[in-house]
Amino acid sequence: MAQLDRSVLKHVDELMQASRRTLGLWISYKHLRGGFRGGGAWRGHMTPCCRAAKRQQEGQGRDICTRFDVGEVPRALARKPEGRIHVCPFGFTELAVPVPGDGAMAGVLFAGQCWLGKGPPPYPGLVVPPDRQWLDDRLVILRGIADQLGRLLRKDDGAAPVPRRERILAFLEASLRRPVRLPDLARRLDLSPPHAGREVKRLFGKSFPRLCHETKMREAARLLAATDAPIREIAVRVGYADANHLSRLFRQEFKMPPRAYRRAHRADA
């Protein structure tokens, strides 16, 4: 996504301003996919209390905030897609919900900051919620705002959505040379590892380790039939340092050793 289209940007700005007035909280959006340009003050935490807290961190306040906003919070929301109420590194309470993209999380929508600490708020103008229900109600509303924001951003994105099945296969094929674990795929899909495992089972009818194995074996078979590469080189290209290990696995999968498979499929060609 490059610069937002002007008409889309206008609607996003209107949505953010109306949301801020409705919720009585500052609204901000953090995009997680890179290449996002456009937008106004809602692109960051701009409240006076947030700025003051960052200044007190001896130049590290912005880095602390960024690591929390684009690191810890998205990881937590992958496990809790309904959103959450949390305390930021500076002691302020805020709400966060994921903004949906093409089957994954495009970014995070924040609403805050509030003060639920002991004593009076440390900065003037910091919102003090009357009770927990006040925050819970706003979290529900924020989810609807996030859905609307996601639709606006997808409308501006000229690329067609990529189905999750194809995204999983593309990830595995791009990771052939290295060991890959379920948490690696989960991060790519913005899901929790258990959820990612269930998605693999639902879409492919097999476990994640089995899908990884079949992807490697399929690529090894293709290379054997289509190239003259030595088996030791093919082993490296599909993530095995030992050619004997690949040969053993290949024989179990295709009921013949790699050299026999190559001869048979070269003859077929």
PyRosetta script that sets phi, psi and omega in degrees:
from pyrosetta import init, pose_from_sequence

init()
pose = pose_from_sequence("MAQLDRSVLKHVDELMQASRRTLGLWISYKHLRGGFRGGGAWRGHMTPCCRAAKRQQEGQGRDICTRFDVGEVPRALARKPEGRIHVCPFGFTELAVPVPGDGAMAGVLFAGQCWLGKGPPPYPGLVVPPDRQWLDDRLVILRGIADQLGRLLRKDDGAAPVPRRERILAFLEASLRRPVRLPDLARRLDLSPPHAGREVKRLFGKSFPRLCHETKMREAARLLAATDAPIREIAVRVGYADANHLSRLFRQEFKMPPRAYRRAHRADA")
pose.set_psi(1, 126.1)
pose.set_omega(1, 179.2)
pose.set_phi(2, -99.5)
pose.set_psi(2, -144.7)
pose.set_omega(2, 177.8)
pose.set_phi(3, -59.1)
pose.set_psi(3, 132.7)
pose.set_omega(3, 178.9)
pose.set_phi(4, -63.4)
pose.set_psi(4, 140.2)
pose.set_omega(4, 173.3)
pose.set_phi(5, -58.5)
pose.set_psi(5, 143.0)
pose.set_omega(5, -175.1)
pose.set_phi(6, -58.5)
pose.set_psi(6, -42.0)
pose.set_omega(6, -178.7)
pose.set_phi(7, -67.1)
pose.set_psi(7, -38.8)
pose.set_omega(7, 178.1)
pose.set_phi(8, -67.6)
pose.set_psi(8, -43.6)
pose.set_omega(8, 179.5)
pose.set_phi(9, -59.5)
pose.set_psi(9, -39.5)
pose.set_omega(9, 178.6)
pose.set_phi(10, -60.6)
pose.set_psi(10, -44.1)
pose.set_omega(10, -179.7)
pose.set_phi(11, -68.3)
pose.set_psi(11, -36.8)
pose.set_omega(11, 177.5)
pose.set_phi(12, -65.0)
pose.set_psi(12, -44.3)
pose.set_omega(12, 178.4)
pose.set_phi(13, -60.0)
pose.set_psi(13, -44.2)
pose.set_omega(13, 178.8)
pose.set_phi(14, -61.8)
pose.set_psi(14, -42.2)
pose.set_omega(14, 179.7)
pose.set_phi(15, -62.5)
pose.set_psi(15, -44.5)
pose.set_omega(15, -177.8)
pose.set_phi(16, -66.5)
pose.set_psi(16, -42.6)
pose.set_omega(16, -179.2)
pose.set_phi(17, -66.9)
pose.set_psi(17, -42.6)
pose.set_omega(17, 178.9)
pose.set_phi(18, -65.7)
pose.set_psi(18, -37.5)
pose.set_omega(18, 179.3)
pose.set_phi(19, -65.3)
pose.set_psi(19, -41.0)
pose.set_omega(19, 179.6)
pose.set_phi(20, -62.5)
pose.set_psi(20, -43.1)
pose.set_omega(20, 179.8)
pose.set_phi(21, -67.5)
pose.set_psi(21, -39.3)
pose.set_omega(21, -177.0)
pose.set_phi(22, -69.0)
pose.set_psi(22, -44.7)
pose.set_omega(22, -175.9)
pose.set_phi(23, -82.9)
pose.set_psi(23, -21.9)
pose.set_omega(23, -175.0)
pose.set_phi(24, 71.6)
pose.set_psi(24, 23.8)
pose.set_omega(24, -179.1)
pose.set_phi(25, -135.7)
pose.set_psi(25, 154.1)
pose.set_omega(25, 175.8)
pose.set_phi(26, -70.4)
pose.set_psi(26, 135.9)
pose.set_omega(26, 179.5)
pose.set_phi(27, -110.4)
pose.set_psi(27, 133.5)
pose.set_omega(27, 175.6)
pose.set_phi(28, -143.6)
pose.set_psi(28, 156.2)
pose.set_omega(28, -176.7)
pose.set_phi(29, -129.5)
pose.set_psi(29, 132.9)
pose.set_omega(29, 175.8)
pose.set_phi(30, -114.3)
pose.set_psi(30, 115.2)
pose.set_omega(30, 178.1)
pose.set_phi(31, -83.9)
pose.set_psi(31, 138.7)
pose.set_omega(31, -172.6)
pose.set_phi(32, -107.8)
pose.set_psi(32, -2.4)
pose.set_omega(32, -171.4)
pose.set_phi(33, -106.7)
pose.set_psi(33, -0.6)
pose.set_omega(33, 177.9)
pose.set_phi(34, 79.6)
pose.set_psi(34, 158.8)
pose.set_omega(34, 175.0)
pose.set_phi(35, 74.9)
pose.set_psi(35, 11.2)
pose.set_omega(35, -177.0)
pose.set_phi(36, -91.7)
pose.set_psi(36, 122.3)
pose.set_omega(36, 177.8)
pose.set_phi(37, -133.1)
pose.set_psi(37, 148.3)
pose.set_omega(37, -179.6)
pose.set_phi(38, 114.8)
pose.set_psi(38, 160.7)
pose.set_omega(38, 177.5)
pose.set_phi(39, 108.6)
pose.set_psi(39, 165.6)
pose.set_omega(39, -176.4)
pose.set_phi(40, -109.8)
pose.set_psi(40, -138.9)
pose.set_omega(40, -174.4)
pose.set_phi(41, -62.4)
pose.set_psi(41, -23.1)
pose.set_omega(41, -179.0)
pose.set_phi(42, -68.1)
pose.set_psi(42, -5.2)
pose.set_omega(42, 178.1)
pose.set_phi(43, -73.1)
pose.set_psi(43, -10.1)
pose.set_omega(43, -178.9)
pose.set_phi(44, -155.8)
pose.set_psi(44, 172.0)
pose.set_omega(44, 175.9)
pose.set_phi(45, -78.7)
pose.set_psi(45, 106.0)
pose.set_omega(45, -172.3)
pose.set_phi(46, -115.9)
pose.set_psi(46, 9.8)
pose.set_omega(46, -178.6)
pose.set_phi(47, -68.5)
pose.set_psi(47, 150.2)
pose.set_omega(47, 179.8)
pose.set_phi(48, -57.7)
pose.set_psi(48, -38.0)
pose.set_omega(48, -178.5)
pose.set_phi(49, -66.2)
pose.set_psi(49, -37.4)
pose.set_omega(49, 179.4)
pose.set_phi(50, -66.8)
pose.set_psi(50, -43.5)
pose.set_omega(50, 179.1)
pose.set_phi(51, -62.4)
pose.set_psi(51, -42.6)
pose.set_omega(51, -178.8)
pose.set_phi(52, -64.9)
pose.set_psi(52, -41.1)
pose.set_omega(52, -179.9)
pose.set_phi(53, -64.8)
pose.set_psi(53, -38.7)
pose.set_omega(53, 179.1)
pose.set_phi(54, -65.4)
pose.set_psi(54, -39.3)
pose.set_omega(54, -179.0)
pose.set_phi(55, -63.5)
pose.set_psi(55, -27.7)
pose.set_omega(55, -178.3)
pose.set_phi(56, -77.3)
pose.set_psi(56, -5.4)
pose.set_omega(56, -176.0)
pose.set_phi(57, -95.3)
pose.set_psi(57, 21.9)
pose.set_omega(57, 175.0)
pose.set_phi(58, 53.1)
pose.set_psi(58, 49.1)
pose.set_omega(58, 175.8)
pose.set_phi(59, 83.3)
pose.set_psi(59, -4.5)
pose.set_omega(59, -178.2)
pose.set_phi(60, -101.9)
pose.set_psi(60, -1.1)
pose.set_omega(60, -174.6)
pose.set_phi(61, -59.9)
pose.set_psi(61, -42.7)
pose.set_omega(61, -178.8)
pose.set_phi(62, -64.7)
pose.set_psi(62, -41.9)
pose.set_omega(62, -180.0)
pose.set_phi(63, -65.3)
pose.set_psi(63, -40.6)
pose.set_omega(63, 178.5)
pose.set_phi(64, -60.8)
pose.set_psi(64, -44.4)
pose.set_omega(64, -178.6)
pose.set_phi(65, -65.4)
pose.set_psi(65, -44.2)
pose.set_omega(65, -178.3)
pose.set_phi(66, -63.4)
pose.set_psi(66, -44.6)
pose.set_omega(66, 179.5)
pose.set_phi(67, -61.0)
pose.set_psi(67, -36.4)
pose.set_omega(67, 179.9)
pose.set_phi(68, -72.1)
pose.set_psi(68, -46.5)
pose.set_omega(68, -173.5)
pose.set_phi(69, -69.5)
pose.set_psi(69, -39.7)
pose.set_omega(69, -175.3)
pose.set_phi(70, -107.9)
pose.set_psi(70, 2.0)
pose.set_omega(70, 178.4)
pose.set_phi(71, -117.4)
pose.set_psi(71, -74.2)
pose.set_omega(71, -174.3)
pose.set_phi(72, -65.3)
pose.set_psi(72, -44.9)
pose.set_omega(72, -175.6)
pose.set_phi(73, -64.6)
pose.set_psi(73, -49.0)
pose.set_omega(73, 177.8)
pose.set_phi(74, -59.2)
pose.set_psi(74, -37.4)
pose.set_omega(74, 178.4)
pose.set_phi(75, -63.4)
pose.set_psi(75, -40.3)
pose.set_omega(75, 178.8)
pose.set_phi(76, -67.5)
pose.set_psi(76, -39.3)
pose.set_omega(76, -178.3)
pose.set_phi(77, -71.2)
pose.set_psi(77, -25.2)
pose.set_omega(77, 175.1)
pose.set_phi(78, -62.7)
pose.set_psi(78, -28.7)
pose.set_omega(78, 177.6)
pose.set_phi(79, -92.1)
pose.set_psi(79, -16.6)
pose.set_omega(79, -176.4)
pose.set_phi(80, -137.1)
pose.set_psi(80, 72.0)
pose.set_omega(80, -172.6)
pose.set_phi(81, -66.5)
pose.set_psi(81, -11.6)
pose.set_omega(81, 176.9)
pose.set_phi(82, -77.0)
pose.set_psi(82, -4.4)
pose.set_omega(82, 179.6)
pose.set_phi(83, 97.8)
pose.set_psi(83, 170.3)
pose.set_omega(83, -178.2)
pose.set_phi(84, -151.7)
pose.set_psi(84, 160.4)
pose.set_omega(84, 172.2)
pose.set_phi(85, -111.3)
pose.set_psi(85, 123.6)
pose.set_omega(85, -175.2)
pose.set_phi(86, -140.3)
pose.set_psi(86, 172.7)
pose.set_omega(86, 175.1)
pose.set_phi(87, -106.7)
pose.set_psi(87, 127.2)
pose.set_omega(87, -178.4)
pose.set_phi(88, -77.1)
pose.set_psi(88, 170.8)
pose.set_omega(88, -178.2)
pose.set_phi(89, -58.8)
pose.set_psi(89, -17.0)
pose.set_omega(89, -178.7)
pose.set_phi(90, -99.1)
pose.set_psi(90, 7.1)
pose.set_omega(90, 175.0)
pose.set_phi(91, 90.8)
pose.set_psi(91, 6.3)
pose.set_omega(91, -180.0)
pose.set_phi(92, -94.5)
pose.set_psi(92, 143.7)
pose.set_omega(92, 176.1)
pose.set_phi(93, -88.0)
pose.set_psi(93, 137.2)
pose.set_omega(93, 177.7)
pose.set_phi(94, -148.8)
pose.set_psi(94, 164.1)
pose.set_omega(94, 179.1)
pose.set_phi(95, -106.5)
pose.set_psi(95, 147.4)
pose.set_omega(95, 178.5)
pose.set_phi(96, -145.0)
pose.set_psi(96, 134.1)
pose.set_omega(96, 175.8)
pose.set_phi(97, -136.2)
pose.set_psi(97, 148.8)
pose.set_omega(97, 177.9)
pose.set_phi(98, -74.9)
pose.set_psi(98, 143.9)
pose.set_omega(98, 173.3)
pose.set_phi(99, -99.2)
pose.set_psi(99, 119.2)
pose.set_omega(99, -174.9)
pose.set_phi(100, -71.0)
pose.set_psi(100, 144.6)
pose.set_omega(100, 174.5)
pose.set_phi(101, -116.3)
pose.set_psi(101, -136.2)
pose.set_omega(101, -179.1)
pose.set_phi(102, -88.9)
pose.set_psi(102, 64.5)
pose.set_omega(102, -179.2)
pose.set_phi(103, 91.8)
pose.set_psi(103, 1.1)
pose.set_omega(103, 179.6)
pose.set_phi(104, -143.7)
pose.set_psi(104, 179.2)
pose.set_omega(104, -178.6)
pose.set_phi(105, -80.2)
pose.set_psi(105, 121.3)
pose.set_omega(105, 177.5)
pose.set_phi(106, -83.9)
pose.set_psi(106, -33.2)
pose.set_omega(106, -178.0)
pose.set_phi(107, -174.2)
pose.set_psi(107, -171.3)
pose.set_omega(107, -178.3)
pose.set_phi(108, -126.3)
pose.set_psi(108, 133.3)
pose.set_omega(108, 175.9)
pose.set_phi(109, -102.9)
pose.set_psi(109, 124.8)
pose.set_omega(109, -178.4)
pose.set_phi(110, -109.6)
pose.set_psi(110, 148.7)
pose.set_omega(110, 171.2)
pose.set_phi(111, -135.9)
pose.set_psi(111, 127.0)
pose.set_omega(111, -178.7)
pose.set_phi(112, 167.3)
pose.set_psi(112, -169.5)
pose.set_omega(112, 2.6)
pose.set_phi(113, -102.0)
pose.set_psi(113, 159.7)
pose.set_omega(113, 179.9)
pose.set_phi(114, -124.7)
pose.set_psi(114, 169.1)
pose.set_omega(114, 178.5)
pose.set_phi(115, -124.2)
pose.set_psi(115, 115.3)
pose.set_omega(115, 175.6)
pose.set_phi(116, -119.0)
pose.set_psi(116, 12.2)
pose.set_omega(116, -178.9)
pose.set_phi(117, -77.4)
pose.set_psi(117, 178.3)
pose.set_omega(117, 178.5)
pose.set_phi(118, -76.4)
pose.set_psi(118, 144.7)
pose.set_omega(118, 177.9)
pose.set_phi(119, 78.5)
pose.set_psi(119, -177.3)
pose.set_omega(119, -179.1)
pose.set_phi(120, -69.7)
pose.set_psi(120, 157.6)
pose.set_omega(120, 179.1)
pose.set_phi(121, -60.9)
pose.set_psi(121, 141.8)
pose.set_omega(121, -176.4)
pose.set_phi(122, -73.6)
pose.set_psi(122, -14.2)
pose.set_omega(122, -179.6)
pose.set_phi(123, -132.5)
pose.set_psi(123, 142.1)
pose.set_omega(123, 178.4)
pose.set_phi(124, -65.9)
pose.set_psi(124, 144.3)
pose.set_omega(124, 178.5)
pose.set_phi(125, 85.1)
pose.set_psi(125, -3.5)
pose.set_omega(125, 179.0)
pose.set_phi(126, -73.3)
pose.set_psi(126, 124.7)
pose.set_omega(126, -175.7)
pose.set_phi(127, -65.3)
pose.set_psi(127, 134.2)
pose.set_omega(127, 175.3)
pose.set_phi(128, -114.4)
pose.set_psi(128, 105.0)
pose.set_omega(128, -179.1)
pose.set_phi(129, -62.0)
pose.set_psi(129, 142.9)
pose.set_omega(129, 179.5)
pose.set_phi(130, -69.4)
pose.set_psi(130, -29.9)
pose.set_omega(130, 179.5)
pose.set_phi(131, -166.2)
pose.set_psi(131, 175.9)
pose.set_omega(131, -178.7)
pose.set_phi(132, -66.6)
pose.set_psi(132, -34.2)
pose.set_omega(132, -179.0)
pose.set_phi(133, -60.5)
pose.set_psi(133, -34.4)
pose.set_omega(133, 178.2)
pose.set_phi(134, -58.0)
pose.set_psi(134, -41.3)
pose.set_omega(134, 178.2)
pose.set_phi(135, -73.1)
pose.set_psi(135, -41.8)
pose.set_omega(135, 179.8)
pose.set_phi(136, -60.0)
pose.set_psi(136, -41.4)
pose.set_omega(136, 178.9)
pose.set_phi(137, -61.6)
pose.set_psi(137, -41.7)
pose.set_omega(137, -179.0)
pose.set_phi(138, -70.5)
pose.set_psi(138, -28.9)
pose.set_omega(138, 175.9)
pose.set_phi(139, -66.0)
pose.set_psi(139, -39.8)
pose.set_omega(139, 177.5)
pose.set_phi(140, -62.4)
pose.set_psi(140, -46.0)
pose.set_omega(140, 179.7)
pose.set_phi(141, -64.4)
pose.set_psi(141, -38.8)
pose.set_omega(141, -178.1)
pose.set_phi(142, -63.3)
pose.set_psi(142, -33.2)
pose.set_omega(142, 177.3)
pose.set_phi(143, -62.3)
pose.set_psi(143, -41.4)
pose.set_omega(143, 177.4)
pose.set_phi(144, -65.0)
pose.set_psi(144, -38.4)
pose.set_omega(144, 177.7)
pose.set_phi(145, -64.2)
pose.set_psi(145, -41.0)
pose.set_omega(145, 180.0)
pose.set_phi(146, -63.2)
pose.set_psi(146, -40.3)
pose.set_omega(146, 177.9)
pose.set_phi(147, -62.2)
pose.set_psi(147, -43.3)
pose.set_omega(147, 179.2)
pose.set_phi(148, -65.2)
pose.set_psi(148, -41.3)
pose.set_omega(148, 177.9)
pose.set_phi(149, -62.5)
pose.set_psi(149, -42.1)
pose.set_omega(149, 177.9)
pose.set_phi(150, -59.8)
pose.set_psi(150, -40.7)
pose.set_omega(150, 178.7)
pose.set_phi(151, -64.7)
pose.set_psi(151, -40.7)
pose.set_omega(151, 178.7)
pose.set_phi(152, -64.1)
pose.set_psi(152, -43.1)
pose.set_omega(152, -178.5)
pose.set_phi(153, -69.7)
pose.set_psi(153, -37.1)
pose.set_omega(153, 177.7)
pose.set_phi(154, -68.0)
pose.set_psi(154, -33.6)
pose.set_omega(154, 177.2)
pose.set_phi(155, -62.5)
pose.set_psi(155, -34.8)
pose.set_omega(155, -178.4)
pose.set_phi(156, -80.9)
pose.set_psi(156, -21.8)
pose.set_omega(156, -177.3)
pose.set_phi(157, -82.1)
pose.set_psi(157, 113.8)
pose.set_omega(157, -175.0)
pose.set_phi(158, -68.8)
pose.set_psi(158, -19.5)
pose.set_omega(158, -177.1)
pose.set_phi(159, -76.6)
pose.set_psi(159, 141.3)
pose.set_omega(159, 176.9)
pose.set_phi(160, -72.2)
pose.set_psi(160, 146.3)
pose.set_omega(160, 178.2)
pose.set_phi(161, -60.3)
pose.set_psi(161, 141.3)
pose.set_omega(161, 178.4)
pose.set_phi(162, -96.3)
pose.set_psi(162, 121.4)
pose.set_omega(162, 179.9)
pose.set_phi(163, -57.5)
pose.set_psi(163, 149.8)
pose.set_omega(163, -175.7)
pose.set_phi(164, -62.9)
pose.set_psi(164, -35.7)
pose.set_omega(164, 178.7)
pose.set_phi(165, -58.1)
pose.set_psi(165, -47.2)
pose.set_omega(165, 179.8)
pose.set_phi(166, -66.1)
pose.set_psi(166, -34.2)
pose.set_omega(166, 178.9)
pose.set_phi(167, -66.3)
pose.set_psi(167, -38.8)
pose.set_omega(167, 178.7)
pose.set_phi(168, -65.3)
pose.set_psi(168, -46.7)
pose.set_omega(168, -180.0)
pose.set_phi(169, -62.9)
pose.set_psi(169, -41.4)
pose.set_omega(169, 179.2)
pose.set_phi(170, -62.9)
pose.set_psi(170, -39.3)
pose.set_omega(170, 178.6)
pose.set_phi(171, -63.6)
pose.set_psi(171, -45.7)
pose.set_omega(171, -178.8)
pose.set_phi(172, -65.9)
pose.set_psi(172, -41.0)
pose.set_omega(172, -179.5)
pose.set_phi(173, -68.1)
pose.set_psi(173, -30.6)
pose.set_omega(173, 177.1)
pose.set_phi(174, -78.7)
pose.set_psi(174, -11.0)
pose.set_omega(174, -175.6)
pose.set_phi(175, -112.7)
pose.set_psi(175, 19.8)
pose.set_omega(175, -173.7)
pose.set_phi(176, -60.9)
pose.set_psi(176, -35.1)
pose.set_omega(176, -172.9)
pose.set_phi(177, -78.3)
pose.set_psi(177, -13.4)
pose.set_omega(177, -175.0)
pose.set_phi(178, -127.1)
pose.set_psi(178, 156.1)
pose.set_omega(178, 175.1)
pose.set_phi(179, -63.6)
pose.set_psi(179, 138.8)
pose.set_omega(179, -179.9)
pose.set_phi(180, -128.7)
pose.set_psi(180, 137.0)
pose.set_omega(180, -177.8)
pose.set_phi(181, -115.1)
pose.set_psi(181, 161.3)
pose.set_omega(181, 179.6)
pose.set_phi(182, -57.0)
pose.set_psi(182, -40.8)
pose.set_omega(182, 177.2)
pose.set_phi(183, -59.7)
pose.set_psi(183, -28.9)
pose.set_omega(183, 177.1)
pose.set_phi(184, -64.5)
pose.set_psi(184, -45.8)
pose.set_omega(184, 177.5)
pose.set_phi(185, -65.5)
pose.set_psi(185, -40.4)
pose.set_omega(185, -179.0)
pose.set_phi(186, -58.7)
pose.set_psi(186, -42.4)
pose.set_omega(186, 178.3)
pose.set_phi(187, -64.1)
pose.set_psi(187, -38.1)
pose.set_omega(187, 179.4)
pose.set_phi(188, -65.2)
pose.set_psi(188, -34.4)
pose.set_omega(188, -178.7)
pose.set_phi(189, -91.6)
pose.set_psi(189, -3.5)
pose.set_omega(189, -175.4)
pose.set_phi(190, 58.7)
pose.set_psi(190, 45.1)
pose.set_omega(190, 177.2)
pose.set_phi(191, -126.7)
pose.set_psi(191, 164.4)
pose.set_omega(191, 170.4)
pose.set_phi(192, -74.1)
pose.set_psi(192, 154.6)
pose.set_omega(192, 177.9)
pose.set_phi(193, -55.0)
pose.set_psi(193, -44.7)
pose.set_omega(193, 178.1)
pose.set_phi(194, -61.0)
pose.set_psi(194, -40.3)
pose.set_omega(194, 179.0)
pose.set_phi(195, -64.5)
pose.set_psi(195, -42.1)
pose.set_omega(195, 178.9)
pose.set_phi(196, -62.4)
pose.set_psi(196, -40.8)
pose.set_omega(196, 178.0)
pose.set_phi(197, -62.2)
pose.set_psi(197, -40.5)
pose.set_omega(197, 178.6)
pose.set_phi(198, -66.8)
pose.set_psi(198, -36.5)
pose.set_omega(198, 178.0)
pose.set_phi(199, -64.3)
pose.set_psi(199, -41.7)
pose.set_omega(199, 177.5)
pose.set_phi(200, -60.9)
pose.set_psi(200, -45.0)
pose.set_omega(200, 180.0)
pose.set_phi(201, -63.3)
pose.set_psi(201, -40.8)
pose.set_omega(201, -178.7)
pose.set_phi(202, -67.8)
pose.set_psi(202, -42.8)
pose.set_omega(202, -173.7)
pose.set_phi(203, -82.1)
pose.set_psi(203, -30.5)
pose.set_omega(203, -173.6)
pose.set_phi(204, -117.7)
pose.set_psi(204, -11.7)
pose.set_omega(204, 179.8)
pose.set_phi(205, 71.6)
pose.set_psi(205, 22.6)
pose.set_omega(205, -179.6)
pose.set_phi(206, -152.6)
pose.set_psi(206, 166.5)
pose.set_omega(206, -178.4)
pose.set_phi(207, -74.6)
pose.set_psi(207, 163.3)
pose.set_omega(207, 178.4)
pose.set_phi(208, -62.1)
pose.set_psi(208, -47.5)
pose.set_omega(208, 177.9)
pose.set_phi(209, -58.0)
pose.set_psi(209, -39.3)
pose.set_omega(209, 179.3)
pose.set_phi(210, -66.3)
pose.set_psi(210, -40.1)
pose.set_omega(210, 178.7)
pose.set_phi(211, -63.9)
pose.set_psi(211, -41.4)
pose.set_omega(211, 177.2)
pose.set_phi(212, -60.0)
pose.set_psi(212, -46.8)
pose.set_omega(212, -179.0)
pose.set_phi(213, -60.6)
pose.set_psi(213, -47.1)
pose.set_omega(213, -178.2)
pose.set_phi(214, -64.8)
pose.set_psi(214, -35.5)
pose.set_omega(214, 178.1)
pose.set_phi(215, -62.8)
pose.set_psi(215, -43.9)
pose.set_omega(215, 178.6)
pose.set_phi(216, -65.5)
pose.set_psi(216, -44.0)
pose.set_omega(216, -179.5)
pose.set_phi(217, -65.7)
pose.set_psi(217, -38.5)
pose.set_omega(217, 179.2)
pose.set_phi(218, -63.5)
pose.set_psi(218, -40.8)
pose.set_omega(218, 178.5)
pose.set_phi(219, -69.6)
pose.set_psi(219, -39.0)
pose.set_omega(219, 177.5)
pose.set_phi(220, -61.7)
pose.set_psi(220, -42.4)
pose.set_omega(220, 178.7)
pose.set_phi(221, -63.4)
pose.set_psi(221, -40.7)
pose.set_omega(221, 179.0)
pose.set_phi(222, -62.7)
pose.set_psi(222, -44.5)
pose.set_omega(222, -179.6)
pose.set_phi(223, -65.5)
pose.set_psi(223, -37.2)
pose.set_omega(223, 178.1)
pose.set_phi(224, -63.8)
pose.set_psi(224, -41.3)
pose.set_omega(224, -176.8)
pose.set_phi(225, -79.0)
pose.set_psi(225, -29.3)
pose.set_omega(225, -170.7)
pose.set_phi(226, -104.8)
pose.set_psi(226, -12.1)
pose.set_omega(226, -176.2)
pose.set_phi(227, -133.4)
pose.set_psi(227, 169.9)
pose.set_omega(227, 174.2)
pose.set_phi(228, -103.6)
pose.set_psi(228, 14.8)
pose.set_omega(228, -177.5)
pose.set_phi(229, -59.3)
pose.set_psi(229, 138.1)
pose.set_omega(229, 176.3)
pose.set_phi(230, -60.9)
pose.set_psi(230, 154.2)
pose.set_omega(230, -178.1)
pose.set_phi(231, -62.1)
pose.set_psi(231, -35.9)
pose.set_omega(231, 179.0)
pose.set_phi(232, -63.3)
pose.set_psi(232, -34.0)
pose.set_omega(232, 177.5)
pose.set_phi(233, -72.0)
pose.set_psi(233, -41.0)
pose.set_omega(233, 177.8)
pose.set_phi(234, -62.5)
pose.set_psi(234, -38.6)
pose.set_omega(234, 178.8)
pose.set_phi(235, -58.1)
pose.set_psi(235, -44.9)
pose.set_omega(235, 179.6)
pose.set_phi(236, -64.5)
pose.set_psi(236, -40.1)
pose.set_omega(236, -176.6)
pose.set_phi(237, -68.3)
pose.set_psi(237, -20.6)
pose.set_omega(237, 176.4)
pose.set_phi(238, -110.8)
pose.set_psi(238, 16.2)
pose.set_omega(238, 168.9)
pose.set_phi(239, 94.7)
pose.set_psi(239, 17.5)
pose.set_omega(239, 178.4)
pose.set_phi(240, -121.0)
pose.set_psi(240, 125.2)
pose.set_omega(240, 179.6)
pose.set_phi(241, -75.4)
pose.set_psi(241, -22.4)
pose.set_omega(241, -174.2)
pose.set_phi(242, -109.8)
pose.set_psi(242, 119.1)
pose.set_omega(242, 178.9)
pose.set_phi(243, -63.6)
pose.set_psi(243, -34.1)
pose.set_omega(243, 178.9)
pose.set_phi(244, -64.1)
pose.set_psi(244, -36.9)
pose.set_omega(244, 177.5)
pose.set_phi(245, -62.8)
pose.set_psi(245, -45.8)
pose.set_omega(245, 177.9)
pose.set_phi(246, -60.9)
pose.set_psi(246, -43.9)
pose.set_omega(246, -178.4)
pose.set_phi(247, -60.9)
pose.set_psi(247, -39.9)
pose.set_omega(247, -179.7)
pose.set_phi(248, -65.5)
pose.set_psi(248, -45.8)
pose.set_omega(248, 179.3)
pose.set_phi(249, -66.7)
pose.set_psi(249, -39.2)
pose.set_omega(249, -179.0)
pose.set_phi(250, -63.9)
pose.set_psi(250, -42.7)
pose.set_omega(250, 178.9)
pose.set_phi(251, -61.7)
pose.set_psi(251, -39.8)
pose.set_omega(251, 178.8)
pose.set_phi(252, -65.0)
pose.set_psi(252, -36.1)
pose.set_omega(252, -176.4)
pose.set_phi(253, -78.3)
pose.set_psi(253, -43.6)
pose.set_omega(253, -171.5)
pose.set_phi(254, -110.8)
pose.set_psi(254, 2.4)
pose.set_omega(254, 176.9)
pose.set_phi(255, 62.5)
pose.set_psi(255, 25.0)
pose.set_omega(255, 173.7)
pose.set_phi(256, -160.4)
pose.set_psi(256, 152.8)
pose.set_omega(256, 179.3)
pose.set_phi(257, -71.6)
pose.set_psi(257, 162.5)
pose.set_omega(257, -177.2)
pose.set_phi(258, -56.8)
pose.set_psi(258, -40.9)
pose.set_omega(258, -177.6)
pose.set_phi(259, -65.9)
pose.set_psi(259, -39.3)
pose.set_omega(259, 177.4)
pose.set_phi(260, -66.0)
pose.set_psi(260, -39.0)
pose.set_omega(260, 178.1)
pose.set_phi(261, -62.1)
pose.set_psi(261, -42.7)
pose.set_omega(261, -179.7)
pose.set_phi(262, -62.3)
pose.set_psi(262, -46.6)
pose.set_omega(262, -179.1)
pose.set_phi(263, -61.3)
pose.set_psi(263, -44.6)
pose.set_omega(263, -177.1)
pose.set_phi(264, -64.9)
pose.set_psi(264, -41.3)
pose.set_omega(264, -175.4)
pose.set_phi(265, -83.1)
pose.set_psi(265, -25.2)
pose.set_omega(265, 171.7)
pose.set_phi(266, -69.2)
pose.set_psi(266, -37.4)
pose.set_omega(266, 178.6)
pose.set_phi(267, -65.3)
pose.set_psi(267, -39.9)
pose.set_omega(267, 178.1)
pose.set_phi(268, -61.2)
pose.set_psi(268, -36.6)
pose.set_omega(268, -178.3)
pose.set_phi(269, -67.6)
pose.dump_pdb("model.pdb")
